[in-house]
Amino acid sequence: MIKQYEIKLPRFGRGFHLITGIIEKTLADLPEQGIVHLFLRHTSAALTINENADPDVPRDMQYAIDKLVPENDPGYIHTIEGPDDMPAHMKSSLLSVSLNIPITNGRMNLGTWQGVYLCEFRNHGGSRKLTATIYS
């Protein structure tokens, strides 16, 4: 069986934002076993799974990705949408716009300290949309 849901995320500022609770609230009726596939329908943001306990983790993740892909590089050609746009596209490709998470006992089977993050790479990215597809 396949079910599909659209999840409209609130507007977040630039950074790594824990969205596990939003996803769980929307997908409250999961099957006993299966897979949830999350797909972010944007090119300047990403999804990732990482530690959800220490608030320093998302800050450090933002710091590291900004060092890997800096803004205002004179080699960028696609700059018409601002200095954060091309780096945002590159960061999105490096991290990914989709995740697969197993479903066990009717819940997403994340590790004890794991959470799903929206990685917002634009200064003013707007609300983002996820498509969640459940395979059971």
A tleap script that builds the chain and sets N, CA, C and O, in Angstrom:
source leaprc.protein.ff14SB
mol = sequence {
  NMET ILE LYS GLN TYR GLU ILE LYS LEU PRO
  ARG PHE GLY ARG GLY PHE HIE LEU ILE THR
  GLY ILE ILE GLU LYS THR LEU ALA ASP LEU
  PRO GLU GLN GLY ILE VAL HIE LEU PHE LEU
  ARG HIE THR SER ALA ALA LEU THR ILE ASN
  GLU ASN ALA ASP PRO ASP VAL PRO ARG ASP
  MET GLN TYR ALA ILE ASP LYS LEU VAL PRO
  GLU ASN ASP PRO GLY TYR ILE HIE THR ILE
  GLU GLY PRO ASP ASP MET PRO ALA HIE MET
  LYS SER SER LEU LEU SER VAL SER LEU ASN
  ILE PRO ILE THR ASN GLY ARG MET ASN LEU
  GLY THR TRP GLN GLY VAL TYR LEU CYS GLU
  PHE ARG ASN HIE GLY GLY SER ARG LYS LEU
  THR ALA THR ILE TYR CSER
}
set mol.1.N position { 0.845 -1.172 0.000 }
set mol.1.CA position { 0.000 0.000 0.000 }
set mol.1.C position { 0.895 1.241 0.000 }
set mol.1.O position { 1.943 1.259 0.645 }
set mol.2.N position { 0.476 2.263 -0.719 }
set mol.2.CA position { 1.209 3.523 -0.790 }
set mol.2.C position { 0.258 4.659 -0.425 }
set mol.2.O position { -0.855 4.738 -0.946 }
set mol.3.N position { 0.701 5.535 0.471 }
set mol.3.CA position { -0.030 6.745 0.827 }
set mol.3.C position { 0.914 7.922 0.661 }
set mol.3.O position { 2.129 7.792 0.812 }
set mol.4.N position { 0.336 9.069 0.346 }
set mol.4.CA position { 1.168 10.247 0.158 }
set mol.4.C position { 0.542 11.445 0.855 }
set mol.4.O position { -0.676 11.625 0.845 }
set mol.5.N position { 1.400 12.259 1.459 }
set mol.5.CA position { 0.972 13.449 2.199 }
set mol.5.C position { 1.841 14.627 1.790 }
set mol.5.O position { 3.016 14.458 1.463 }
set mol.6.N position { 1.261 15.814 1.808 }
set mol.6.CA position { 2.050 17.030 1.647 }
set mol.6.C position { 2.157 17.691 3.009 }
set mol.6.O position { 1.163 17.843 3.719 }
set mol.7.N position { 3.359 18.077 3.361 }
set mol.7.CA position { 3.614 18.748 4.628 }
set mol.7.C position { 4.127 20.149 4.313 }
set mol.7.O position { 5.190 20.310 3.713 }
set mol.8.N position { 3.370 21.150 4.718 }
set mol.8.CA position { 3.807 22.536 4.527 }
set mol.8.C position { 4.508 22.975 5.803 }
set mol.8.O position { 3.903 23.063 6.871 }
set mol.9.N position { 5.780 23.244 5.665 }
set mol.9.CA position { 6.568 23.665 6.814 }
set mol.9.C position { 6.431 25.165 7.020 }
set mol.9.O position { 6.237 25.904 6.054 }
set mol.10.N position { 6.528 25.623 8.252 }
set mol.10.CA position { 6.492 27.067 8.478 }
set mol.10.C position { 7.759 27.711 7.917 }
set mol.10.O position { 8.737 27.029 7.612 }
set mol.11.N position { 7.723 29.003 7.792 }
set mol.11.CA position { 8.889 29.765 7.334 }
set mol.11.C position { 9.957 29.707 8.427 }
set mol.11.O position { 9.697 30.034 9.585 }
set mol.12.N position { 11.154 29.290 8.040 }
set mol.12.CA position { 12.283 29.262 8.957 }
set mol.12.C position { 13.364 30.200 8.436 }
set mol.12.O position { 13.506 30.384 7.227 }
set mol.13.N position { 14.114 30.782 9.341 }
set mol.13.CA position { 15.278 31.549 8.941 }
set mol.13.C position { 16.396 30.619 8.540 }
set mol.13.O position { 16.276 29.398 8.648 }
set mol.14.N position { 17.456 31.185 8.088 }
set mol.14.CA position { 18.624 30.408 7.690 }
set mol.14.C position { 19.114 29.572 8.867 }
set mol.14.O position { 19.198 30.063 9.992 }
set mol.15.N position { 19.435 28.312 8.603 }
set mol.15.CA position { 19.951 27.435 9.652 }
set mol.15.C position { 19.397 26.029 9.540 }
set mol.15.O position { 18.694 25.694 8.588 }
set mol.16.N position { 19.724 25.218 10.523 }
set mol.16.CA position { 19.294 23.823 10.595 }
set mol.16.C position { 18.189 23.742 11.640 }
set mol.16.O position { 18.402 24.072 12.806 }
set mol.17.N position { 17.001 23.298 11.213 }
set mol.17.CA position { 15.810 23.339 12.062 }
set mol.17.C position { 15.229 21.939 12.228 }
set mol.17.O position { 14.930 21.256 11.249 }
set mol.18.N position { 15.075 21.531 13.468 }
set mol.18.CA position { 14.518 20.221 13.781 }
set mol.18.C position { 13.038 20.199 13.421 }
set mol.18.O position { 12.260 21.001 13.938 }
set mol.19.N position { 12.641 19.276 12.531 }
set mol.19.CA position { 11.243 19.210 12.071 }
set mol.19.C position { 10.622 17.840 12.328 }
set mol.19.O position { 9.548 17.543 11.805 }
set mol.20.N position { 11.277 17.009 13.120 }
set mol.20.CA position { 10.759 15.662 13.391 }
set mol.20.C position { 9.330 15.708 13.926 }
set mol.20.O position { 8.478 14.938 13.483 }
set mol.21.N position { 9.066 16.594 14.865 }
set mol.21.CA position { 7.734 16.691 15.467 }
set mol.21.C position { 6.657 17.071 14.466 }
set mol.21.O position { 5.547 16.543 14.522 }
set mol.22.N position { 6.968 17.976 13.556 }
set mol.22.CA position { 6.007 18.373 12.518 }
set mol.22.C position { 5.672 17.170 11.636 }
set mol.22.O position { 4.511 16.936 11.301 }
set mol.23.N position { 6.688 16.423 11.271 }
set mol.23.CA position { 6.484 15.248 10.421 }
set mol.23.C position { 5.663 14.196 11.160 }
set mol.23.O position { 4.712 13.648 10.603 }
set mol.24.N position { 6.023 13.913 12.407 }
set mol.24.CA position { 5.294 12.905 13.188 }
set mol.24.C position { 3.837 13.293 13.390 }
set mol.24.O position { 2.957 12.432 13.353 }
set mol.25.N position { 3.572 14.564 13.602 }
set mol.25.CA position { 2.189 15.017 13.788 }
set mol.25.C position { 1.371 14.782 12.517 }
set mol.25.O position { 0.222 14.346 12.584 }
set mol.26.N position { 1.967 15.072 11.367 }
set mol.26.CA position { 1.260 14.888 10.095 }
set mol.26.C position { 1.085 13.409 9.765 }
set mol.26.O position { 0.061 13.010 9.210 }
set mol.27.N position { 2.078 12.604 10.103 }
set mol.27.CA position { 2.055 11.173 9.768 }
set mol.27.C position { 1.697 10.342 10.995 }
set mol.27.O position { 2.351 9.338 11.277 }
set mol.28.N position { 0.676 10.748 11.714 }
set mol.28.CA position { 0.306 10.094 12.974 }
set mol.28.C position { -0.171 8.658 12.788 }
set mol.28.O position { -0.065 7.858 13.717 }
set mol.29.N position { -0.689 8.313 11.625 }
set mol.29.CA position { -1.267 6.986 11.400 }
set mol.29.C position { -0.366 6.152 10.480 }
set mol.29.O position { -0.765 5.801 9.369 }
set mol.30.N position { 0.841 5.839 10.943 }
set mol.30.CA position { 1.769 5.056 10.138 }
set mol.30.C position { 1.464 3.566 10.261 }
set mol.30.O position { 0.930 3.135 11.283 }
set mol.31.N position { 1.792 2.768 9.241 }
set mol.31.CA position { 1.611 1.321 9.335 }
set mol.31.C position { 2.601 0.720 10.337 }
set mol.31.O position { 3.537 1.395 10.765 }
set mol.32.N position { 2.400 -0.518 10.701 }
set mol.32.CA position { 3.303 -1.192 11.643 }
set mol.32.C position { 4.739 -1.261 11.103 }
set mol.32.O position { 5.703 -1.058 11.841 }
set mol.33.N position { 4.857 -1.549 9.809 }
set mol.33.CA position { 6.177 -1.644 9.176 }
set mol.33.C position { 6.124 -0.982 7.819 }
set mol.33.O position { 5.075 -0.933 7.176 }
set mol.34.N position { 7.262 -0.475 7.389 }
set mol.34.CA position { 7.326 0.120 6.067 }
set mol.34.C position { 8.481 1.092 5.960 }
set mol.34.O position { 9.465 1.014 6.697 }
set mol.35.N position { 8.332 2.004 5.025 }
set mol.35.CA position { 9.334 3.038 4.762 }
set mol.35.C position { 8.595 4.355 4.561 }
set mol.35.O position { 7.556 4.405 3.903 }
set mol.36.N position { 9.138 5.408 5.130 }
set mol.36.CA position { 8.652 6.742 4.804 }
set mol.36.C position { 9.746 7.432 3.993 }
set mol.36.O position { 10.897 7.526 4.418 }
set mol.37.N position { 9.354 7.904 2.828 }
set mol.37.CA position { 10.261 8.660 1.970 }
set mol.37.C position { 9.861 10.119 2.051 }
set mol.37.O position { 8.712 10.468 1.779 }
set mol.38.N position { 10.811 10.980 2.428 }
set mol.38.CA position { 10.571 12.417 2.521 }
set mol.38.C position { 11.298 13.094 1.375 }
set mol.38.O position { 12.488 12.859 1.163 }
set mol.39.N position { 10.584 13.938 0.632 }
set mol.39.CA position { 11.153 14.647 -0.502 }
set mol.39.C position { 10.852 16.130 -0.364 }
set mol.39.O position { 9.689 16.532 -0.332 }
set mol.40.N position { 11.891 16.937 -0.283 }
set mol.40.CA position { 11.766 18.382 -0.180 }
set mol.40.C position { 11.724 18.969 -1.579 }
set mol.40.O position { 12.639 18.757 -2.375 }
set mol.41.N position { 10.668 19.703 -1.880 }
set mol.41.CA position { 10.440 20.180 -3.248 }
set mol.41.C position { 11.047 21.559 -3.474 }
set mol.41.O position { 10.363 22.489 -3.904 }
set mol.42.N position { 12.331 21.679 -3.182 }
set mol.42.CA position { 13.028 22.965 -3.329 }
set mol.42.C position { 14.489 22.716 -3.682 }
set mol.42.O position { 15.025 21.639 -3.424 }
set mol.43.N position { 15.130 23.729 -4.275 }
set mol.43.CA position { 16.516 23.590 -4.727 }
set mol.43.C position { 17.511 24.402 -3.905 }
set mol.43.O position { 18.702 24.413 -4.219 }
set mol.44.N position { 17.050 25.072 -2.871 }
set mol.44.CA position { 17.969 25.866 -2.059 }
set mol.44.C position { 17.829 25.553 -0.569 }
set mol.44.O position { 18.117 26.388 0.289 }
set mol.45.N position { 17.384 24.336 -0.286 }
set mol.45.CA position { 17.274 23.824 1.080 }
set mol.45.C position { 17.539 22.321 0.999 }
set mol.45.O position { 17.660 21.767 -0.094 }
set mol.46.N position { 17.629 21.668 2.146 }
set mol.46.CA position { 17.920 20.233 2.158 }
set mol.46.C position { 17.311 19.592 3.396 }
set mol.46.O position { 16.785 20.266 4.281 }
set mol.47.N position { 17.401 18.269 3.427 }
set mol.47.CA position { 17.008 17.477 4.589 }
set mol.47.C position { 18.219 16.688 5.071 }
set mol.47.O position { 19.059 16.270 4.274 }
set mol.48.N position { 18.296 16.493 6.359 }
set mol.48.CA position { 19.341 15.630 6.906 }
set mol.48.C position { 18.864 15.057 8.233 }
set mol.48.O position { 17.930 15.569 8.850 }
set mol.49.N position { 19.515 13.998 8.652 }
set mol.49.CA position { 19.273 13.404 9.966 }
set mol.49.C position { 20.536 13.603 10.784 }
set mol.49.O position { 21.641 13.318 10.322 }
set mol.50.N position { 20.361 14.097 12.007 }
set mol.50.CA position { 21.506 14.281 12.873 }
set mol.50.C position { 21.047 14.343 14.320 }
set mol.50.O position { 19.867 14.152 14.612 }
set mol.51.N position { 21.982 14.611 15.223 }
set mol.51.CA position { 21.686 14.629 16.648 }
set mol.51.C position { 20.630 15.675 16.973 }
set mol.51.O position { 20.673 16.799 16.472 }
set mol.52.N position { 19.679 15.286 17.822 }
set mol.52.CA position { 18.577 16.187 18.167 }
set mol.52.C position { 18.618 16.666 19.612 }
set mol.52.O position { 17.695 17.355 20.048 }
set mol.53.N position { 19.656 16.325 20.368 }
set mol.53.CA position { 19.665 16.626 21.796 }
set mol.53.C position { 20.402 17.919 22.144 }
set mol.53.O position { 19.952 18.665 23.014 }
set mol.54.N position { 21.503 18.192 21.494 }
set mol.54.CA position { 22.347 19.334 21.846 }
set mol.54.C position { 22.123 20.473 20.852 }
set mol.54.O position { 22.359 20.294 19.657 }
set mol.55.N position { 21.671 21.644 21.318 }
set mol.55.CA position { 21.410 22.758 20.403 }
set mol.55.C position { 22.671 23.298 19.720 }
set mol.55.O position { 22.567 24.067 18.765 }
set mol.56.N position { 23.847 22.911 20.188 }
set mol.56.CA position { 25.079 23.325 19.522 }
set mol.56.C position { 25.282 22.597 18.191 }
set mol.56.O position { 25.972 23.106 17.308 }
set mol.57.N position { 24.691 21.421 18.045 }
set mol.57.CA position { 24.880 20.632 16.817 }
set mol.57.C position { 24.375 21.381 15.585 }
set mol.57.O position { 25.143 21.535 14.636 }
set mol.58.N position { 23.128 21.854 15.545 }
set mol.58.CA position { 22.698 22.568 14.336 }
set mol.58.C position { 23.504 23.839 14.069 }
set mol.58.O position { 23.731 24.196 12.913 }
set mol.59.N position { 23.931 24.515 15.116 }
set mol.59.CA position { 24.762 25.715 14.917 }
set mol.59.C position { 26.105 25.333 14.299 }
set mol.59.O position { 26.583 26.000 13.381 }
set mol.60.N position { 26.711 24.260 14.802 }
set mol.60.CA position { 27.988 23.809 14.251 }
set mol.60.C position { 27.834 23.290 12.828 }
set mol.60.O position { 28.729 23.466 12.002 }
set mol.61.N position { 26.700 22.651 12.538 }
set mol.61.CA position { 26.457 22.175 11.178 }
set mol.61.C position { 26.358 23.361 10.217 }
set mol.61.O position { 26.897 23.310 9.111 }
set mol.62.N position { 25.675 24.423 10.633 }
set mol.62.CA position { 25.579 25.622 9.809 }
set mol.62.C position { 26.962 26.234 9.591 }
set mol.62.O position { 27.301 26.631 8.476 }
set mol.63.N position { 27.739 26.306 10.633 }
set mol.63.CA position { 29.094 26.856 10.538 }
set mol.63.C position { 29.923 26.051 9.530 }
set mol.63.O position { 30.596 26.630 8.677 }
set mol.64.N position { 29.875 24.741 9.627 }
set mol.64.CA position { 30.689 23.883 8.762 }
set mol.64.C position { 30.256 23.976 7.300 }
set mol.64.O position { 31.106 24.074 6.415 }
set mol.65.N position { 28.955 23.947 7.032 }
set mol.65.CA position { 28.499 23.999 5.637 }
set mol.65.C position { 28.794 25.363 5.025 }
set mol.65.O position { 29.071 25.453 3.829 }
set mol.66.N position { 28.740 26.427 5.827 }
set mol.66.CA position { 29.088 27.751 5.317 }
set mol.66.C position { 30.577 27.861 4.991 }
set mol.66.O position { 30.960 28.584 4.071 }
set mol.67.N position { 31.410 27.150 5.738 }
set mol.67.CA position { 32.845 27.137 5.426 }
set mol.67.C position { 33.114 26.333 4.157 }
set mol.67.O position { 33.978 26.696 3.358 }
set mol.68.N position { 32.369 25.237 3.974 }
set mol.68.CA position { 32.553 24.413 2.775 }
set mol.68.C position { 32.127 25.143 1.510 }
set mol.68.O position { 32.786 25.050 0.475 }
set mol.69.N position { 31.018 25.870 1.603 }
set mol.69.CA position { 30.458 26.570 0.438 }
set mol.69.C position { 30.205 28.032 0.838 }
set mol.69.O position { 29.104 28.378 1.264 }
set mol.70.N position { 31.216 28.873 0.699 }
set mol.70.CA position { 31.069 30.270 1.125 }
set mol.70.C position { 30.257 31.096 0.141 }
set mol.70.O position { 30.127 30.749 -1.033 }
set mol.71.N position { 29.722 32.182 0.640 }
set mol.71.CA position { 29.038 33.155 -0.201 }
set mol.71.C position { 30.055 34.128 -0.792 }
set mol.71.O position { 31.207 34.190 -0.363 }
set mol.72.N position { 29.598 34.882 -1.786 }
set mol.72.CA position { 30.378 35.956 -2.397 }
set mol.72.C position { 31.658 35.477 -3.078 }
set mol.72.O position { 32.615 36.241 -3.203 }
set mol.73.N position { 31.682 34.240 -3.509 }
set mol.73.CA position { 32.839 33.755 -4.254 }
set mol.73.C position { 32.813 34.423 -5.632 }
set mol.73.O position { 31.791 34.364 -6.315 }
set mol.74.N position { 33.911 35.057 -6.055 }
set mol.74.CA position { 33.898 35.754 -7.346 }
set mol.74.C position { 33.750 34.814 -8.547 }
set mol.74.O position { 33.500 35.276 -9.659 }
set mol.75.N position { 33.898 33.520 -8.340 }
set mol.75.CA position { 33.736 32.565 -9.433 }
set mol.75.C position { 32.293 32.216 -9.757 }
set mol.75.O position { 32.020 31.642 -10.812 }
set mol.76.N position { 31.350 32.557 -8.855 }
set mol.76.CA position { 29.946 32.250 -9.114 }
set mol.76.C position { 29.422 33.106 -10.261 }
set mol.76.O position { 29.691 34.306 -10.320 }
set mol.77.N position { 28.685 32.499 -11.156 }
set mol.77.CA position { 28.064 33.199 -12.273 }
set mol.77.C position { 26.598 33.480 -11.975 }
set mol.77.O position { 26.099 34.563 -12.280 }
set mol.78.N position { 25.904 32.508 -11.379 }
set mol.78.CA position { 24.476 32.645 -11.050 }
set mol.78.C position { 24.359 33.463 -9.758 }
set mol.78.O position { 24.355 32.908 -8.659 }
set mol.79.N position { 24.265 34.783 -9.907 }
set mol.79.CA position { 24.227 35.664 -8.738 }
set mol.79.C position { 23.026 36.615 -8.734 }
set mol.79.O position { 22.901 37.443 -7.832 }
set mol.80.N position { 22.155 36.508 -9.715 }
set mol.80.CA position { 21.067 37.474 -9.872 }
set mol.80.C position { 20.075 37.457 -8.697 }
set mol.80.O position { 19.424 38.465 -8.422 }
set mol.81.N position { 19.962 36.302 -7.998 }
set mol.81.CA position { 19.014 36.201 -6.884 }
set mol.81.C position { 19.658 36.494 -5.533 }
set mol.81.O position { 19.038 36.276 -4.492 }
set mol.82.N position { 20.884 36.981 -5.541 }
set mol.82.CA position { 21.548 37.357 -4.294 }
set mol.82.C position { 22.729 36.462 -3.972 }
set mol.82.O position { 22.876 35.385 -4.549 }
set mol.83.N position { 23.577 36.912 -3.045 }
set mol.83.CA position { 24.805 36.181 -2.737 }
set mol.83.C position { 24.587 34.847 -2.020 }
set mol.83.O position { 25.496 34.019 -1.959 }
set mol.84.N position { 23.381 34.636 -1.477 }
set mol.84.CA position { 23.117 33.367 -0.792 }
set mol.84.C position { 22.491 32.315 -1.708 }
set mol.84.O position { 22.341 31.164 -1.298 }
set mol.85.N position { 22.122 32.682 -2.935 }
set mol.85.CA position { 21.360 31.760 -3.791 }
set mol.85.C position { 22.208 30.631 -4.372 }
set mol.85.O position { 21.884 29.462 -4.157 }
set mol.86.N position { 23.269 30.936 -5.091 }
set mol.86.CA position { 24.078 29.868 -5.687 }
set mol.86.C position { 24.690 28.967 -4.625 }
set mol.86.O position { 24.668 27.747 -4.785 }
set mol.87.N position { 25.238 29.528 -3.541 }
set mol.87.CA position { 25.713 28.633 -2.482 }
set mol.87.C position { 24.596 27.740 -1.922 }
set mol.87.O position { 24.845 26.593 -1.553 }
set mol.88.N position { 23.366 28.270 -1.858 }
set mol.88.CA position { 22.243 27.464 -1.363 }
set mol.88.C position { 21.974 26.283 -2.286 }
set mol.88.O position { 21.706 25.180 -1.810 }
set mol.89.N position { 22.040 26.494 -3.603 }
set mol.89.CA position { 21.857 25.388 -4.542 }
set mol.89.C position { 22.943 24.325 -4.355 }
set mol.89.O position { 22.657 23.128 -4.379 }
set mol.90.N position { 24.172 24.762 -4.173 }
set mol.90.CA position { 25.276 23.819 -4.005 }
set mol.90.C position { 25.137 23.026 -2.700 }
set mol.90.O position { 25.360 21.816 -2.678 }
set mol.91.N position { 24.770 23.711 -1.623 }
set mol.91.CA position { 24.585 23.046 -0.331 }
set mol.91.C position { 23.444 22.027 -0.406 }
set mol.91.O position { 23.539 20.940 0.163 }
set mol.92.N position { 22.377 22.383 -1.105 }
set mol.92.CA position { 21.246 21.469 -1.276 }
set mol.92.C position { 21.692 20.189 -1.979 }
set mol.92.O position { 21.299 19.089 -1.591 }
set mol.93.N position { 22.506 20.341 -3.006 }
set mol.93.CA position { 22.992 19.161 -3.730 }
set mol.93.C position { 23.944 18.322 -2.884 }
set mol.93.O position { 23.929 17.094 -2.969 }
set mol.94.N position { 24.760 18.967 -2.081 }
set mol.94.CA position { 25.704 18.236 -1.232 }
set mol.94.C position { 24.988 17.409 -0.161 }
set mol.94.O position { 25.386 16.276 0.112 }
set mol.95.N position { 23.942 17.963 0.444 }
set mol.95.CA position { 23.252 17.253 1.519 }
set mol.95.C position { 22.136 16.352 1.014 }
set mol.95.O position { 22.046 15.206 1.454 }
set mol.96.N position { 21.297 16.813 0.124 }
set mol.96.CA position { 20.205 16.040 -0.470 }
set mol.96.C position { 18.844 16.616 -0.100 }
set mol.96.O position { 18.685 17.292 0.916 }
set mol.97.N position { 17.881 16.328 -0.947 }
set mol.97.CA position { 16.510 16.779 -0.712 }
set mol.97.C position { 15.583 15.618 -0.347 }
set mol.97.O position { 14.367 15.795 -0.280 }
set mol.98.N position { 16.148 14.438 -0.111 }
set mol.98.CA position { 15.279 13.309 0.241 }
set mol.98.C position { 15.926 12.420 1.287 }
set mol.98.O position { 17.148 12.336 1.409 }
set mol.99.N position { 15.050 11.759 2.039 }
set mol.99.CA position { 15.458 10.811 3.077 }
set mol.99.C position { 14.528 9.607 3.034 }
set mol.99.O position { 13.348 9.738 2.711 }
set mol.100.N position { 15.057 8.443 3.355 }
set mol.100.CA position { 14.260 7.242 3.580 }
set mol.100.C position { 14.437 6.830 5.031 }
set mol.100.O position { 15.561 6.695 5.514 }
set mol.101.N position { 13.322 6.631 5.722 }
set mol.101.CA position { 13.361 6.264 7.139 }
set mol.101.C position { 12.490 5.028 7.330 }
set mol.101.O position { 11.341 5.014 6.888 }
set mol.102.N position { 13.019 3.983 7.984 }
set mol.102.CA position { 12.186 2.804 8.224 }
set mol.102.C position { 11.069 3.104 9.222 }
set mol.102.O position { 11.205 3.954 10.102 }
set mol.103.N position { 9.980 2.393 9.060 }
set mol.103.CA position { 8.852 2.460 9.992 }
set mol.103.C position { 8.823 1.138 10.743 }
set mol.103.O position { 8.795 0.071 10.130 }
set mol.104.N position { 8.829 1.205 12.064 }
set mol.104.CA position { 8.774 0.021 12.914 }
set mol.104.C position { 7.777 0.284 14.038 }
set mol.104.O position { 7.839 1.322 14.696 }
set mol.105.N position { 6.875 -0.639 14.253 }
set mol.105.CA position { 5.859 -0.496 15.298 }
set mol.105.C position { 5.077 0.813 15.169 }
set mol.105.O position { 4.745 1.449 16.170 }
set mol.106.N position { 4.790 1.206 13.926 }
set mol.106.CA position { 3.958 2.372 13.680 }
set mol.106.C position { 4.638 3.716 13.889 }
set mol.106.O position { 3.965 4.745 13.952 }
set mol.107.N position { 5.972 3.723 13.999 }
set mol.107.CA position { 6.706 4.978 14.218 }
set mol.107.C position { 7.931 5.027 13.319 }
set mol.107.O position { 8.461 3.991 12.920 }
set mol.108.N position { 8.375 6.237 13.005 }
set mol.108.CA position { 9.637 6.358 12.297 }
set mol.108.C position { 10.736 5.800 13.201 }
set mol.108.O position { 10.846 6.180 14.367 }
set mol.109.N position { 11.531 4.912 12.662 }
set mol.109.CA position { 12.536 4.211 13.464 }
set mol.109.C position { 13.858 4.975 13.441 }
set mol.109.O position { 14.843 4.544 12.840 }
set mol.110.N position { 13.843 6.121 14.115 }
set mol.110.CA position { 15.048 6.925 14.255 }
set mol.110.C position { 15.790 6.489 15.507 }
set mol.110.O position { 15.184 5.965 16.443 }
set mol.111.N position { 17.094 6.702 15.526 }
set mol.111.CA position { 17.887 6.394 16.707 }
set mol.111.C position { 17.522 7.320 17.853 }
set mol.111.O position { 16.871 8.346 17.656 }
set mol.112.N position { 17.948 6.949 19.051 }
set mol.112.CA position { 17.613 7.696 20.266 }
set mol.112.C position { 17.905 9.182 20.131 }
set mol.112.O position { 17.100 10.010 20.556 }
set mol.113.N position { 19.027 9.527 19.554 }
set mol.113.CA position { 19.436 10.929 19.469 }
set mol.113.C position { 19.301 11.500 18.062 }
set mol.113.O position { 19.891 12.538 17.762 }
set mol.114.N position { 18.539 10.843 17.198 }
set mol.114.CA position { 18.397 11.314 15.822 }
set mol.114.C position { 17.119 12.124 15.634 }
set mol.114.O position { 16.074 11.827 16.214 }
set mol.115.N position { 17.240 13.149 14.810 }
set mol.115.CA position { 16.094 13.945 14.419 }
set mol.115.C position { 16.239 14.353 12.964 }
set mol.115.O position { 17.339 14.353 12.412 }
set mol.116.N position { 15.110 14.703 12.348 }
set mol.116.CA position { 15.088 15.151 10.960 }
set mol.116.C position { 15.188 16.679 10.970 }
set mol.116.O position { 14.450 17.361 11.682 }
set mol.117.N position { 16.103 17.189 10.176 }
set mol.117.CA position { 16.325 18.628 10.080 }
set mol.117.C position { 15.981 19.148 8.694 }
set mol.117.O position { 16.281 18.515 7.683 }
set mol.118.N position { 15.346 20.316 8.668 }
set mol.118.CA position { 15.288 21.126 7.461 }
set mol.118.C position { 16.520 22.013 7.501 }
set mol.118.O position { 16.771 22.698 8.492 }
set mol.119.N position { 17.280 21.995 6.427 }
set mol.119.CA position { 18.468 22.828 6.308 }
set mol.119.C position { 18.097 23.986 5.391 }
set mol.119.O position { 18.032 23.825 4.173 }
set mol.120.N position { 17.860 25.127 5.969 }
set mol.120.CA position { 17.475 26.309 5.192 }
set mol.120.C position { 18.731 27.101 4.877 }
set mol.120.O position { 19.415 27.586 5.779 }
set mol.121.N position { 19.029 27.230 3.587 }
set mol.121.CA position { 20.265 27.875 3.170 }
set mol.121.C position { 20.074 29.301 2.672 }
set mol.121.O position { 21.053 30.008 2.435 }
set mol.122.N position { 18.830 29.730 2.511 }
set mol.122.CA position { 18.575 31.106 2.060 }
set mol.122.C position { 18.314 31.990 3.275 }
set mol.122.O position { 17.818 31.533 4.304 }
set mol.123.N position { 18.659 33.257 3.129 }
set mol.123.CA position { 18.367 34.210 4.203 }
set mol.123.C position { 16.863 34.419 4.356 }
set mol.123.O position { 16.364 34.627 5.462 }
set mol.124.N position { 16.145 34.362 3.232 }
set mol.124.CA position { 14.685 34.546 3.234 }
set mol.124.C position { 14.073 33.486 2.323 }
set mol.124.O position { 13.601 33.796 1.230 }
set mol.125.N position { 14.084 32.237 2.780 }
set mol.125.CA position { 13.670 31.124 1.931 }
set mol.125.C position { 12.173 30.930 1.782 }
set mol.125.O position { 11.737 30.314 0.809 }
set mol.126.N position { 11.394 31.418 2.684 }
set mol.126.CA position { 9.950 31.203 2.604 }
set mol.126.C position { 9.547 29.852 3.164 }
set mol.126.O position { 10.388 29.096 3.651 }
set mol.127.N position { 8.251 29.551 3.092 }
set mol.127.CA position { 7.792 28.250 3.585 }
set mol.127.C position { 8.237 27.165 2.601 }
set mol.127.O position { 8.385 27.418 1.406 }
set mol.128.N position { 8.443 25.988 3.110 }
set mol.128.CA position { 8.926 24.868 2.297 }
set mol.128.C position { 7.896 23.755 2.339 }
set mol.128.O position { 7.140 23.622 3.301 }
set mol.129.N position { 7.879 22.949 1.267 }
set mol.129.CA position { 6.930 21.835 1.174 }
set mol.129.C position { 7.674 20.514 1.057 }
set mol.129.O position { 8.645 20.375 0.314 }
set mol.130.N position { 7.176 19.548 1.825 }
set mol.130.CA position { 7.684 18.174 1.789 }
set mol.130.C position { 6.600 17.272 1.228 }
set mol.130.O position { 5.420 17.458 1.522 }
set mol.131.N position { 6.988 16.315 0.438 }
set mol.131.CA position { 6.083 15.227 0.076 }
set mol.131.C position { 6.551 14.004 0.846 }
set mol.131.O position { 7.703 13.586 0.731 }
set mol.132.N position { 5.651 13.440 1.626 }
set mol.132.CA position { 5.941 12.228 2.386 }
set mol.132.C position { 5.192 11.068 1.737 }
set mol.132.O position { 3.968 11.105 1.610 }
set mol.133.N position { 5.922 10.051 1.333 }
set mol.133.CA position { 5.318 8.866 0.722 }
set mol.133.C position { 5.576 7.687 1.654 }
set mol.133.O position { 6.714 7.402 2.026 }
set mol.134.N position { 4.486 7.010 2.020 }
set mol.134.CA position { 4.549 5.870 2.926 }
set mol.134.C position { 4.380 4.589 2.129 }
set mol.134.O position { 3.396 4.413 1.410 }
set mol.135.N position { 5.338 3.709 2.263 }
set mol.135.CA position { 5.296 2.390 1.609 }
set mol.135.C position { 5.145 1.339 2.710 }
set mol.135.O position { 5.957 1.269 3.633 }
set mol.136.N position { 4.098 0.529 2.599 }
set mol.136.CA position { 3.918 -0.533 3.597 }
set mol.136.C position { 3.666 -1.859 2.932 }
set mol.136.O position { 3.491 -2.869 3.614 }
savepdb mol mol.pdb
quit
